[in-house]
Amino acid sequence: MVERRVTIGWAEGLHARPASIFVRAATATGVPMTIARKGGTPVNAASMLAVLSLGAEGGEEVVLASSGATAEDEAAAEAAVDRLARLVSEGLEELPETV
């Protein structure tokens, strides 16, 4: 399992526009992923409703996680989590091509 703790870089947190950017990016990775508030229950990172339900604020720490069944899947999961972690921490408008 790949896991990254990251501080939300969008001032408004994961609400409306930033949540939409995040969900589109999570879906685009093609890798199943979860997001959780620190100490909270993980939710599907590709679900807009689930991400909005977190109520995560700017400057708050969240945990991104994914895992793969094979070594190749695990490498893809690690790359995807790293890219999403950068998106969230820097408050980017789109998923970075590479980390």
Secondary structure as GFF3:
##gff-version 3
##sequence-region A 1 99
A	DSSP	beta_strand	2	7	.	.	.	ID=ss1
A	DSSP	alpha_helix	16	29	.	.	.	ID=ss2
A	DSSP	beta_strand	34	37	.	.	.	ID=ss3
A	DSSP	beta_strand	43	44	.	.	.	ID=ss4
A	DSSP	alpha_helix	48	54	.	.	.	ID=ss5
A	DSSP	beta_strand	61	66	.	.	.	ID=ss6
A	DSSP	alpha_helix	71	90	.	.	.	ID=ss7
###
